[in-house]
Amino acid sequence: MSELPVVLVPVGVDDDALDACLAALDAGTPPGTRVWLADDAQAGPRGLAIAERWLARTALQADYTRRPRSIGEAAHLDEMLRACGDADVLVLASDAVPLPGWAVQLVACAARDPAIATATPWCNAGETASWPCVGEVLPVPDEPARLARAAASLPPHHPELPAAVNHAVFLRGSARQRAGGVDAASYASWHAALVDLSLRMAGLGWRNVLCETAFVARGGEGMPLGDDVDTLAARWPTWHARLAQFLMQDPLHTLRAALGHAYDNAELRTQPDLFTVDAAGDAAASDDGAAP
C-alpha cells in the first residue's frame, strides 16, 4: 500500500475523548502510518499518561510534541501545517473517533480528482457532512464497523460542500500553500480558520468535497471562538447565508438516504478486511470487493 499522509492530531483537554480517539486511530488506520500528536499545552497529567501509554504500544509511526505554553487553536494548527511544508496531510480532531478505513478512503477520494483541496468524511456531528440528518448532532454510532462498511460501499462521486468541516479533513498541500495557509492572525478557532482556508482555496478553483465513503464520529461539533463569527461575516459576506441555504435545502439528502439504506443492509463482520491502494489511489478491498 502507498504511504499515507501524516495524520495530525492536535491534542485537546478531554482525556476520555483522547483515549477513545487514539484507540480508534490504532484500530482503523494501517500500521506504520505516520501520526503527529501535537499538544498546545492542553493535556493534563492524565492526558499525558494516556498519550505516553499509547505511544509505547501503537503500531503506528507516532510522535508527540508539547508546547511550553499555549498559542491558541488556529495558531497551533498553522504551526503544525507549516512544519509539513507542501505535503498533503490528514487533520483529525482529538475528540473524534475515526471508523475503520477512514484514512485510506480520504486519500483515495483526493486521488480521484487533483482539483480536490479538502475532503471531509461523514460524521454524526459534522454540520453539512452530518449523517443521518444534516446539521444535527446525534449520538456516536453503535456499530462503527457496520457503518464504515456501508459508507465504503457507496459509489464515489464526492459532491461539493460549502467548506471543509473540522472533525477530520484531508488537506492538499499544494492548494493550501497556493491559498496562503491558515490565517491564524484573524481567527482563534480551527473551525473558522478551516472555513476561511476552504473559501480561499475555492476562489482559486479548488474543490471542497464530501468523501461519502468514509465516516469519522464525534461527540459534538467544532465551534468558533472569540470574534470568529464576525470575522467570517466581514471577510465573506455571503458565507452565513450560503451555509444556511445548504442546511435548509440539504442537497445531499439523497446521498444521506443511500448511506442509511446501505447501513440497513450491511452485514456486520467481526474480522476486518485488509486495505490496499492501487496506483491511482483508489481503495481496494479483499475478495468480496467491499471495503471495511
N, C-alpha and C positions, 0 to 999 in steps of 0.2 A: 504494500500500500504506500502511496506517495505520502511524504511527510506533511502533516497538518500544520497550519499556522500556530503560533504560540497562543495559548489561552491566557488572557489577562483577567485576574480576579482581584478587584480592589476590596480589601478586607473591611468589613463593617463592624458595628458594635454588638450585633446579635450573635452570641456564641452558639446557641442552639441551631440557628439558621446556617451558620458557617459549617457546623458539624454535618448537617444534612446535605449541604451543598457539596462538600468535599467527598462525602461517601457516594453521592450520586455521580459526581465527576469521575471518580475511580471506576464505578460500575458501568458507566455509559460512554466512556471515551477510550479509544485504542491505547494499549500500553505503549509507553515511550513518547506520547505526546508531550510537548513542552508546556509547562504551566508556570506562570509567574504570580505568586501570591504577593501583592503589594499592600503594605499596611501603612496608612496615613496616620499613624499613632492612634488607631481606633480600638484595637483589640485590648481587652483587659487580661488579667492573669489566666483566666480560664480559656479565653480565646487563643492566647499564645500557646497554652498547653495542647489545645486541640490541633492547632497548626503543626506544632512540633511532632506530635504523635503521628499525624497523617503523613508528614514529610518522611518520617522514618520507615513507613511501611508501604507507601504508594508505589504502584508500578509505572506511574507517570514520571516524566523527567521534570521534576518540580524544584523551584527555588522560592525563597521567601526573603523579602526586604521589608524594613520598617524605618519610617522617618522618625527623627528625634522629636519633631513637633508637627502638628497638622497644618497643612496648607489649604485644605478645603477640597471638596469632592471634584469639581471640574478641573481645578489646577492640578490635582493629583493624577487624574486621567490624562491630562495634557502632558504631564511629565512622563508618564508611562509610555504614551504613544510616541513622544519624541525620541525616547530611548530605542524604540523599534524602527526608527528611520522610515523608509518607504515600504516596509514589509506589510503584508496582509496580516490581520490579527483577528482573533475572536475575543470579545469582551463579555464576561459572564458576571452578573451581579452575585455577590456573596450570599444573598438570601434567596437565590434561585436554585431550582432542583432540575438539572438537565436530564431529560429522558434518554434512554439508550439510542445511540446513533446520532445524537444531536449535532456533533461537530462535523462528522462525515457528511451529513446531509446539507449543512450550511455551506461547506466548501464545494460540494457538488453543485449546489444551486448557483453559486457565484461563477463556477467554471462554465456553466451553460451560456452565459451572456457576459462578455467582457465589459459591457456598459453598466453592469450592476455595481454600485458603490457600497450599498448596505443590503444585507439580507437578515430579516428578523423572523424567528420561528413563532409558531403559535404559543399562546400562554393562557392560563386560566385567569390571569390578571394583567393583560397586555394591551389595554385600551383598544386601539384599532386592530390589533392582532389577537384579541381575546377570543377564546372558544370555551363554551359553545355560543355565548352571546356577546355581541360587540359592546365594548365599553363597560362591561360588568366585571366585578371581582367575585369569583366563585372559588370554592374550596379546591385544594390541590387534588388532582385525580386519584381515585382509589386504586386503579390498575394501570400504573405507568407503562409497563411493558406492552400491554394490550393497546394502549393509546399510541405509543411510539410506532408499533407495527401498523396500526391503522393509518397514521399520518404518512408513513413511508410508502404506503400502497397507493397514495393519490398521484394522479398524473402531474408532473412538474411544470406548471405554467408560470408560476412566480409573478402574480399580479402586483400592481403598484400599491404602495402605501403612501400616505401623506408625508411620513417621515419614519425613520427607524425608531424602535422602542427599546428601552434600556434594560430589559430583563436579560437579554442576550442578543448579540449582534455580530455579524461578520462585517468587518471594515476593510475595504480595499485600500491598500497603502498608497497607490499612485493617485487615486481620487482624493484621498484625504490630504495629501501634500499639495495637489493642484488647488484645492479649495482653501489652503492656508492653515489647516489643522483646527484644533479645538480653540475656541475663543474663551480662554479662562479669565481674561480681564473683564469680560462683560457678564459672565454667568457664574453662579455659585454651584448649581447642581449639574450633574452629568445628564440628568433628564432633559433639561433645557438646552444645554450645550450640544447634545446629540441632535436635537431638533434643528438647532441653528446650523450645525455642520451638514445635516442632511439636506436642508433647503439650499445651502450654498453649493453643494455638490450637484443637486438637481438643476440649479441655474446654469451650471457648466455642461449640462447634457447627460449626467449620470443618472442612474435609476436607484430608487429605494424600494425594495420589494419584500413581499411576504414569501418566506420559504415554507410552503404548506406541507412539506414532507418532514418537518422537524417540530418538536414540541419541547419547551422548557417551562416548567411550572414555577410558581412564585406565590408567596403568602400575601402580597399586596403590590400595588402599583408604585413605581418610582414617582417622586413628587418634586416640583420646582421648589427652590429655596430663595429666600430674600426677595429681591426685586425681579426675579427671573421672568415672571409672567408679564410684567410691564415692559421689560426689555425686549422680549419676543414681540410684543404688540407694536412697539415703536419701530423695530427693525423690519418686521414682517407684518404689515398692517392687515393683510388678508388671512394670516395664519389661523387665528382662532375661529373665524367664520368657516374656513375650509375644513378644519378639524370637526367642527360641529356638524357641518353638512355631511361629512363622511360617516360620523357616528349615527346620524338620523337616517340616512339613506341606506347605509350598510351595503355597499356594492359587492361585498364578499359573502352575502347571505347564502347564496347557492353553494359556495365552497365550504362554508361552515356546516351546512347541512350534509354535504358529501362526506366530511370527516365524521360527523355523527353517524351516518349510515355505515361507513367503514368500521367505525368503532363497535357498533352493534353487531356487526357480522364478523369481527376479527376473532380468531381463535387465540386464546392465551396459552403461551408456551412457557415452560419452566427453563428450557435450555436455550440461551440466546444464540443467534446466528453470528457468524463472523463476517465483518465487512471487508470488502476490497474496494479500491477506487481505480477505475481504468484510466488510460492515458488522457481521456477527455475530461476527467474529473467527476464522472458520474458514479454514484454509489451503486455497487452491485452486491447482491446478497448470495446466500448459498443456494443449493439446488432448486428450491421451490420458487426462487425469484422474488421472494418477499423480504424486504429489509426489516430488521427488528425495530 
